[in-house]
Amino acid sequence: MKTEIKQEIQEIPISDLNLWSENPRDPIDSDVGDLEIIKRILKDENKKWNIPRLIKEMGEHYDFSELPTVVFKNEKYLVYDGNRRIAILKYLQNPNLSYQIEGKLFPSSEPENLKNLLKIYCNVCNEKTALINIERKHITNGTWGQLERDYFAHNFGGK
């Protein structure tokens, strides 16, 4: 049976995007929200997120050449790929969120262009398509370590 590939580019408010708690980079309990996920990303005990390097690479603007991969599931937009970029935007745009997090991501000044980017184009897919895209991007190209690849294969690839 051939897999039906479904994907469509949609503009979605950053506030409507939800970070994926099952991200193979650092999976956690699926009941947690964005705040707990962002705290974990910033704490980065396992050295898997490298947010300071991403912030340096991003600079003052968002690179739209890599759209977040999003799945609409359980009445929510879940970011299956692009969690680090979306976490940075959520941190910048929600003063209550950044207030609850220890330390500052931007010690000198926060990039206004990123703070004011309230909507973003996303590749909205069915879950199967999102997983195919993620596998191609992270497993085939080797951006994940062996543990992340094994976690993904076991939990999402039926292997």
Contacts in CASP RR format, 6 or more apart in sequence:
PFRMAT RR
TARGET T0000
AUTHOR 0000-0000-0000
METHOD contacts of the structure
MODEL  1
MKTEIKQEIQEIPISDLNLWSENPRDPIDSDVGDLEIIKRILKDENKKWN
IPRLIKEMGEHYDFSELPTVVFKNEKYLVYDGNRRIAILKYLQNPNLSYQ
IEGKLFPSSEPENLKNLLKIYCNVCNEKTALINIERKHITNGTWGQLERD
YFAHNFGGK
3 128 0 8 1.000
3 129 0 8 1.000
3 132 0 8 1.000
4 126 0 8 1.000
4 128 0 8 1.000
5 126 0 8 1.000
5 128 0 8 1.000
5 129 0 8 1.000
5 132 0 8 1.000
6 125 0 8 1.000
6 126 0 8 1.000
6 129 0 8 1.000
7 123 0 8 1.000
7 124 0 8 1.000
7 125 0 8 1.000
7 126 0 8 1.000
7 129 0 8 1.000
7 133 0 8 1.000
8 123 0 8 1.000
8 124 0 8 1.000
8 125 0 8 1.000
9 67 0 8 1.000
9 121 0 8 1.000
9 122 0 8 1.000
9 123 0 8 1.000
9 124 0 8 1.000
10 70 0 8 1.000
10 121 0 8 1.000
10 122 0 8 1.000
10 124 0 8 1.000
11 119 0 8 1.000
11 120 0 8 1.000
11 121 0 8 1.000
11 122 0 8 1.000
12 70 0 8 1.000
12 77 0 8 1.000
12 119 0 8 1.000
12 120 0 8 1.000
12 121 0 8 1.000
12 122 0 8 1.000
12 124 0 8 1.000
13 118 0 8 1.000
13 119 0 8 1.000
14 86 0 8 1.000
14 89 0 8 1.000
14 90 0 8 1.000
14 93 0 8 1.000
14 117 0 8 1.000
14 118 0 8 1.000
14 119 0 8 1.000
14 120 0 8 1.000
15 90 0 8 1.000
15 93 0 8 1.000
15 94 0 8 1.000
15 118 0 8 1.000
16 77 0 8 1.000
17 68 0 8 1.000
17 70 0 8 1.000
17 77 0 8 1.000
17 79 0 8 1.000
17 86 0 8 1.000
17 90 0 8 1.000
17 120 0 8 1.000
17 122 0 8 1.000
18 33 0 8 1.000
18 34 0 8 1.000
18 76 0 8 1.000
18 77 0 8 1.000
18 78 0 8 1.000
18 79 0 8 1.000
19 33 0 8 1.000
19 34 0 8 1.000
19 37 0 8 1.000
19 38 0 8 1.000
19 78 0 8 1.000
19 79 0 8 1.000
19 83 0 8 1.000
19 86 0 8 1.000
19 87 0 8 1.000
19 90 0 8 1.000
20 78 0 8 1.000
20 79 0 8 1.000
20 80 0 8 1.000
20 83 0 8 1.000
21 27 0 8 1.000
21 28 0 8 1.000
21 29 0 8 1.000
21 30 0 8 1.000
21 31 0 8 1.000
21 32 0 8 1.000
21 33 0 8 1.000
21 37 0 8 1.000
22 30 0 8 1.000
22 155 0 8 1.000
23 80 0 8 1.000
23 83 0 8 1.000
24 138 0 8 1.000
24 144 0 8 1.000
24 148 0 8 1.000
24 149 0 8 1.000
24 151 0 8 1.000
24 152 0 8 1.000
24 155 0 8 1.000
24 156 0 8 1.000
25 48 0 8 1.000
25 49 0 8 1.000
25 83 0 8 1.000
25 144 0 8 1.000
25 148 0 8 1.000
26 40 0 8 1.000
26 41 0 8 1.000
26 46 0 8 1.000
26 48 0 8 1.000
26 49 0 8 1.000
27 151 0 8 1.000
27 155 0 8 1.000
28 36 0 8 1.000
28 37 0 8 1.000
28 40 0 8 1.000
34 87 0 8 1.000
34 90 0 8 1.000
34 97 0 8 1.000
35 97 0 8 1.000
35 100 0 8 1.000
35 101 0 8 1.000
37 83 0 8 1.000
37 87 0 8 1.000
38 87 0 8 1.000
38 90 0 8 1.000
38 91 0 8 1.000
38 97 0 8 1.000
38 101 0 8 1.000
39 100 0 8 1.000
39 101 0 8 1.000
41 49 0 8 1.000
41 51 0 8 1.000
41 83 0 8 1.000
41 84 0 8 1.000
41 87 0 8 1.000
42 49 0 8 1.000
42 51 0 8 1.000
42 101 0 8 1.000
42 103 0 8 1.000
42 105 0 8 1.000
44 50 0 8 1.000
44 51 0 8 1.000
48 148 0 8 1.000
49 84 0 8 1.000
51 84 0 8 1.000
51 87 0 8 1.000
51 88 0 8 1.000
51 105 0 8 1.000
52 105 0 8 1.000
54 84 0 8 1.000
54 85 0 8 1.000
54 88 0 8 1.000
55 88 0 8 1.000
55 105 0 8 1.000
55 106 0 8 1.000
58 85 0 8 1.000
58 88 0 8 1.000
58 111 0 8 1.000
58 114 0 8 1.000
59 111 0 8 1.000
60 111 0 8 1.000
60 113 0 8 1.000
60 114 0 8 1.000
61 111 0 8 1.000
61 113 0 8 1.000
61 114 0 8 1.000
62 85 0 8 1.000
62 89 0 8 1.000
62 113 0 8 1.000
62 114 0 8 1.000
62 117 0 8 1.000
62 120 0 8 1.000
64 120 0 8 1.000
64 121 0 8 1.000
66 82 0 8 1.000
66 85 0 8 1.000
67 120 0 8 1.000
67 121 0 8 1.000
67 122 0 8 1.000
67 123 0 8 1.000
68 79 0 8 1.000
68 81 0 8 1.000
68 82 0 8 1.000
68 85 0 8 1.000
68 86 0 8 1.000
68 120 0 8 1.000
68 122 0 8 1.000
68 123 0 8 1.000
69 79 0 8 1.000
69 80 0 8 1.000
69 81 0 8 1.000
69 82 0 8 1.000
69 122 0 8 1.000
69 123 0 8 1.000
69 125 0 8 1.000
69 130 0 8 1.000
69 133 0 8 1.000
69 134 0 8 1.000
70 77 0 8 1.000
70 78 0 8 1.000
70 79 0 8 1.000
70 80 0 8 1.000
70 122 0 8 1.000
70 123 0 8 1.000
70 124 0 8 1.000
70 125 0 8 1.000
70 130 0 8 1.000
71 77 0 8 1.000
71 78 0 8 1.000
71 80 0 8 1.000
71 124 0 8 1.000
71 125 0 8 1.000
71 126 0 8 1.000
71 127 0 8 1.000
71 130 0 8 1.000
72 78 0 8 1.000
72 124 0 8 1.000
73 127 0 8 1.000
77 122 0 8 1.000
77 124 0 8 1.000
79 86 0 8 1.000
79 122 0 8 1.000
80 125 0 8 1.000
80 127 0 8 1.000
80 130 0 8 1.000
80 131 0 8 1.000
80 134 0 8 1.000
81 130 0 8 1.000
81 133 0 8 1.000
81 134 0 8 1.000
81 137 0 8 1.000
81 138 0 8 1.000
86 120 0 8 1.000
88 105 0 8 1.000
88 114 0 8 1.000
89 114 0 8 1.000
89 117 0 8 1.000
89 120 0 8 1.000
90 97 0 8 1.000
91 97 0 8 1.000
91 98 0 8 1.000
91 101 0 8 1.000
91 105 0 8 1.000
92 98 0 8 1.000
92 105 0 8 1.000
92 106 0 8 1.000
92 110 0 8 1.000
92 111 0 8 1.000
92 114 0 8 1.000
92 115 0 8 1.000
93 115 0 8 1.000
93 117 0 8 1.000
93 118 0 8 1.000
98 104 0 8 1.000
98 105 0 8 1.000
123 133 0 8 1.000
125 133 0 8 1.000
131 156 0 8 1.000
131 157 0 8 1.000
134 152 0 8 1.000
134 156 0 8 1.000
135 152 0 8 1.000
135 157 0 8 1.000
137 143 0 8 1.000
138 144 0 8 1.000
138 148 0 8 1.000
138 149 0 8 1.000
138 152 0 8 1.000
139 149 0 8 1.000
139 152 0 8 1.000
139 153 0 8 1.000
142 149 0 8 1.000
144 152 0 8 1.000
153 159 0 8 1.000
END
